[in-house]
Amino acid sequence: MQTVVVQIKNDRAFSLLENLEALNVIKLLKRTPFSQSGGGLNAPPDRAARLSEIRSITKDIHVDLTNFHFNRDEANNFDN
């Protein structure tokens, strides 16, 4: 037996999996609700804590972009 984690995009697809479970083809182990705020299997539980961690890591990194100009044509020039 193999265990596979999948992300279901809509309820009809989940209904298909439930039907397969009823036929004893698969076994649904756990249903994790999807959060529109960026939740998921590996998402940190608290956005504020994650942002605080990022800020603590990058607090001493300073980049001066005063005279920086983005040249889109140069960025899209893949031939050189």
C-alpha positions as CSV (number, residue, x, y, z in Angstrom):
1,M,0.0,0.0,0.0
2,Q,1.2,3.5,-0.8
3,T,0.3,6.8,0.9
4,V,-0.2,9.8,-1.4
5,V,-1.0,13.4,-0.5
6,V,-3.1,15.3,-3.1
7,Q,-4.6,18.8,-3.2
8,I,-8.2,18.8,-4.4
9,K,-9.3,21.9,-6.3
10,N,-13.1,21.5,-6.0
11,D,-15.8,19.6,-4.2
12,R,-16.7,17.5,-7.2
13,A,-13.2,16.1,-7.4
14,F,-13.4,15.3,-3.7
15,S,-16.7,13.6,-4.3
16,L,-15.0,11.4,-6.8
17,L,-12.5,10.3,-4.1
18,E,-15.3,9.6,-1.7
19,N,-16.9,7.4,-4.3
20,L,-13.6,5.5,-4.8
21,E,-13.4,5.1,-1.0
22,A,-16.9,3.6,-1.1
23,L,-15.8,1.1,-3.7
24,N,-12.8,0.1,-1.4
25,V,-10.3,1.4,-4.0
26,I,-8.8,4.0,-1.7
27,K,-8.9,5.1,1.9
28,L,-9.2,8.8,2.8
29,L,-7.1,9.3,5.9
30,K,-7.5,12.9,6.6
31,R,-9.3,15.9,5.1
32,T,-7.6,19.3,5.8
33,P,-9.7,22.3,4.9
34,F,-8.1,24.8,2.6
35,S,-7.5,28.4,3.8
36,Q,-7.6,31.2,1.3
37,S,-5.1,33.2,3.5
38,G,-2.2,31.0,2.4
39,G,-2.9,27.9,4.5
40,G,-1.9,24.5,3.3
41,L,0.0,21.4,4.4
42,N,3.3,23.1,5.0
43,A,2.2,26.6,5.8
44,P,3.2,28.2,9.1
45,P,0.2,28.5,11.4
46,D,0.7,32.2,12.2
47,R,1.4,34.8,9.5
48,A,2.6,37.4,12.0
49,A,5.1,35.0,13.5
50,R,6.4,34.1,10.0
51,L,6.8,37.8,9.1
52,S,8.6,38.5,12.4
53,E,11.0,35.7,11.7
54,I,11.8,37.1,8.2
55,R,12.3,40.6,9.6
56,S,14.7,39.3,12.3
57,I,16.8,37.5,9.7
58,T,16.9,40.5,7.2
59,K,17.1,43.4,9.7
60,D,20.8,44.0,9.0
61,I,20.6,43.7,5.2
62,H,20.5,47.1,3.5
63,V,20.4,47.5,-0.2
64,D,20.7,51.0,-1.8
65,L,18.6,51.2,-4.9
66,T,18.7,55.0,-5.2
67,N,20.1,55.1,-8.8
68,F,18.7,51.7,-10.0
69,H,16.7,51.7,-13.2
70,F,15.1,48.4,-14.4
71,N,15.6,47.9,-18.1
72,R,12.8,45.6,-19.2
73,D,14.3,45.2,-22.7
74,E,17.7,44.2,-21.3
75,A,16.0,41.8,-18.9
76,N,14.1,40.1,-21.7
77,N,17.2,39.8,-23.9
78,F,18.0,36.1,-23.5
79,D,20.2,35.8,-26.6
80,N,23.3,37.4,-25.0
